[in-house]
C-alpha cells in the first residue's frame, strides 16, 4: 500500500503542473491526501459512488474517479471542477496513482523475496522460480552491506539509503530487524575491495556526522549466484559483531579483514575459559594495572621491538625490559619470544570476546 505521504506528494506535484485541486479518499470516506481544505465535505458522496457501476462521475462540481489495483478498487480520486480539462487531468492523476500501486506492489514482492532469501527461508527451486517471476537476475555478482545504528534506528535511515542507492534497479535495500539496514548491491565483474570500501563509506557519509558516529557498517564477500546471497549476509553479520569486539575504533569493517578474530568468535565459551585458565592460572588480564596493559599493547604495536617501544613510551630500555621480566614471572610468558607473544595476544583477544559475550547476557 502506498503511504499517505507519497499520495500527498503525487497530487501536489500534479496540481503544480495542472493548477487543478485533487484529493484521494479511501473507500470509507476518509481523506488520505488533498490539495484543498474543502475535500472532507465530499466524503459523504464517496460511498454511493463506490457502490455504483460507474468508473467516473460528476458530483456537485467535483469529478470522481475510481482507482483500481488489479481489478480491486483501492481509492477514489476527486478533481475540483466539472470541465473537460478537469476530467482529463483527473484521468491522468488516477492513471498515475494506479501505476504507483503496481510499482509499490512489485517492490513489496521483491522486498519479501530478498528478506526470505537472506534468512534462508526459501528452497533452492523456489529461489530461481521466484527470481524469474520478479525479473531478478540470478547470475550476477552481488555483495551484502549491513548498516547498524547503535541507538534505535532512525525512522528516515532506510529511505535515506534508498534515495542514495535505490535508483539502481539491480540493488535491493531492506531491513530484517529494527536496528539494521541491508543493502544487496549488484556489482560489476572484478570489483575490488577498494571499491567496496568506497561504497560503504558513501553510505555512511550520506548521514550527518552526529548520526554517522553511532553507526557501523560491514560487508561480506562477493558472491556469483543469487542462492549465495545469504552467505554474504551472514558474513556481514559476523563482521559487524567481530568488529565491535576487536576493532572498536572502526565503524567500517570487511569480512575479509577479520583475521584471527573470525576464528575466536566461533569458539565456545567453555573452551575459552579453559584456555584462559591454562594461560593465566587464576588471574585475568583485567587484573593487570594500566601501566602493564599500555606496555603490552605498545610492544605488540611495534612488532616486539624493544628499542622502538621504549622510545614511544618515553622510558629507558632497561625499564621496559624490567616490565617484561615482571610479566614473564607472573604469567610464564616472555613476550620477546615470538611463540609466547602470539599465545599472549590470542589470550587477550579471547578475553575480549568473553567479555563481549557476557555483556550480551545482561
N, C-alpha and C positions, 0 to 999 in steps of 0.2 A: 504494500500500500504506500502511495506517495504521501510524504509528510505535508502538513498544512503549510509549513514554511516554503516548500517547493511550489505548492499550488499558488501561494500568495506572490512569490517572486515571478511565476509564469504569467499570471494575469496582469500584474503591474507592468511587466515588460510589453505585453500586448496592448495595454492601454496607452503607453508612451508612443507606440507606433500608430495606433488607430484612433486615439482620443475618444474611445468608447469605453464606458464603465462596464466591468464584468464582475460576476460573483459565482462562486462554486458552493453548492449546497448538497448535503448528504440526503439520503432517501427518507430521513426522518424529519427533514426541515431545518437542520442545524447548519448555520453558516460556517463554512470552513475557511474561506478566503474571499475577500471582497475589496473593491476599489471605491465603493461608495457607501455612505453611512446608512442609507435607507433600505439596504438589501434585506434586513431582517423582516421588514414589513411584507415581503413577498413569500415568506416561509409557508404561510397557510395555503398558498396556491400550488405548492410543490406536490403534496400527496395526491390531489386529483390528477395532476399531470403525470405522475409516476404510474398511476393505475390506468391511464389512458393508452390507447394503441399508438398515438402519435409520437414521432421522434422529435418534433419541434412544434411550438405553439406560441401565439402571441397572447399575453395576458396583461391587461392594464398597462399598456405602453412598454412592456418588457417582453423580450423574446426568450423562450425557454428551449433548451436543447438537452437531449439525453446523451450521456457519455457511457459507453459500454466497455467492458473488459472481457473479450472472448464471449460475446453474446450475453454477458451478465451485466445488468445495469448497476453502475457504481455511483455516479454523480449526476446532478442536474446543474447545467450552466445557465446563468441569466446574463443577457446582454441588454443594457438600458437603451430603449428606443425601439421603434417599430418599422424603420425604413429598410429598404433593400440592402443598403450598405451595412446597417447593423446586423442584418441576417447573415450577410457574407462573413463579417468579422466573427460573429458567433459560431458559425460553422467551422471556420478556421481554428478558433480557440478550442472548440470541442475536439477537433481532429488532433490538435497539438497535445492536449491533455490525454487523449486516448493513446497516442504514441508513447507518451511518458509512462503510462501504466504498463504498456508492453515492455518498454525498456527496463523499468524498475523490476518487473516480474522476472525478466530474464536475468538481471543482475542478482536478484534474490536466489534464483535457482542455482546460478553459478556459485554464489556465496555458500549455500548449503553444501554443494558438491565439494568445494575446496575445504570446508570445515571437516566434513566426513573423511576426505582424503587425508588430511593432516593427522586426524585422530585414529587412522587405520580402521574405520568403520565400514569399509567397502570391500567386497570380494574383488579379486583381480578382474574377472569378466565384467563386473559392474563398472569398474573404473573406466574401462575402454568404451563400453556401451554408452555410458552417460556422457563421457567426454565427447564422443562423436555427436550425440544429440545436441549438446550445448556448443558445438563448433569450437572445441578447445583442442589445440594441437597436442599430440601425445608424445612426440619425439623431438622436442626442442630442449635446449639447456635451460635449467632453472636453478635458483638458489633461494633459500628461505632466510629472510631477515626477521628478527624478533625484537621489537621495541617494548621496553618496560618502563613504567613510571613508578618510582619508589612509593610515592603517595598514591591516593586514589587517582584513577585515570581521569585526565582532563576530558570533559564531555566533547570538546572540539578536536581532540587529538586524532581520532580516526578520520574525520573529514579533512583535517589538515594534511594528513599523509595522502589521502585520496586525491586531494587537489594538486599535490605535488607530483604523484606518480600515476594517478588513475586514468590519465588521458591515453596511456599506452594500453592497447587492447589486450596484450598478452600478459599484463601484470594483474595480480589479484591482491586486494587489501582487505583483511578481515580481522576478526577477533574471536578467540575461543574462551576467554575469561575476562574478568573485569579490569585487569591491570596490564594486559598485553595486547599489542597490535602486531599482526603478522603480515608481512609482505612476501608474496610468492613472486619473485622477479624473473622475468624471461630475459635470457642473456644471449649474446652472440657467441659464436664459437671462438675458442681461445681467449676468453675473458680472463684477465689477470687478477691476482689478489689485490693489486694496487687499485684496480677499477672498482672492485667490490668495497674496498675501504672508502673510496671516493663516494660511492652511493650511500654507504652507511653514514658518512659524515654529512652528506647532503640532507639526509632525513633528519639527523639531529639538528642541523643548523636551520631547518625550517621552523624551529621553535625558538622562542625568546631565550635569552641566556639564563633567566631565572628558572624556567621550566626545564631547560636543557640540562642544568646541573643535577636535576633529580631523575634523569633518565639514563637508561643503559640500553645499548643495542648490541646484538650478537648475530652472527650468521653462520650457517653450516657450510658444507662443501657443495660444489656444483654437481647436479645430477643430470643424467641424459634422458631419462624417461619419466613420464608422469607418475608411474607407480612408485618411483623412488623419492617423490617429494616429501613424504612423511619422514624419511630418514634424515633429510636435510633439516626438517623442522626439529626432530629430536636432537640433532647435533647442535642446532642453535640454542635450544633449551638448555642443554648441558653446558654449552659455552657461557651462557648467561649466569648459571649457578657457579660454575668453576671460576669465572671471572670475579664474582663477588668475594670468593674465598681467597684466591691467590693473587688477584690483580685489582685490588680495591681502588687503586689510584686511576684506573682506566674506566671510561664509560662506553668504550667500543672494543669488542673482542671477537676474534675469529676462532672457530672450532679448530682450525689447523694450527693455531699458535698456542694451544693449551699446554703442550709438552707433558711433563710427568704429572702435572695436576690432574689431567684427564684420567690417569690410572688410579691415583689416590682417591679420587672422587667415587670410584666404583668399588672401593674396599668396604667390607662390612665393619661396623663399629667395634664388635668384639675383637676382631683381628687387629684393628688399630690399637686398642687398649693393650693387647698382649705385646705388640711391637714396642709401644712406648715404655711399658714396664720393663722389657728386656734392655732397652737402651738407657733409660734414666733411673731404673730401680724404682724407689718410692717417690722420686722427685718429678717435677714437671718444669718445662721451660718457663712457665708462668712464675715459677719461684725465683728465677734469675733476676737480679737487680737491673735497672735501666742501663747502667754503665756497661754491664756484661752483654746485654742484648744489643746495644748500639755497636759495641766492638765486634760481635759476631756478624751482624748484618753488614757492616762496613768491610770486614775481612772477606766475606763472600762477594760483595760488590766489586772488589778489587782482585778477584780470581786468586785468592790466597797469597797475595803479595804482601809480605810483612812491611817492607820499606814504604810502599805507597799508602798502605793502611795507616801506619803510624803518622805519616805526613798529613793525611787528611783529617786524622783525629787530633792533630797538634799535640802528640805525645812522643816521648822518646821511644826508640825502637825497643829498648830493654823493658820499658813499661808494658808495651804490647806483648812481648814475649812472656813477661810475668803473668799477665792476664790469661794468656793462652795456656800456660802451665797450670794455673789455678783451675781453669775449666777442665783440663785433662784429668786432674786429680779427683774432681767431683763427678765426672761423667765417664772417665775411662777412654775418652775420645780425644785424639790430638788433631786439631783442625789443620795443622800444617801437613798432615798426611792425607793425600787425595781420597783414599778409601774411607777414612774416618770422617772427612769433611762431607762427602756425599751422604754417608749414613746420617750425620747430624742434620744436614739440610733437609733430607727426606723426613726425618723425625719432626722437625719444626713445621713442615707442611702438613704432616699427619695431624699434629696438634691443632693447627688452624682449621683443618677440615672437621675435626671432632667438635671444636668449639662452635663452629657454624651449625653443625647438625643439632647440637644441644640447644642452640638458640631457636631453632625451628620448632622444638617441642614445647616451648613456652608460649 
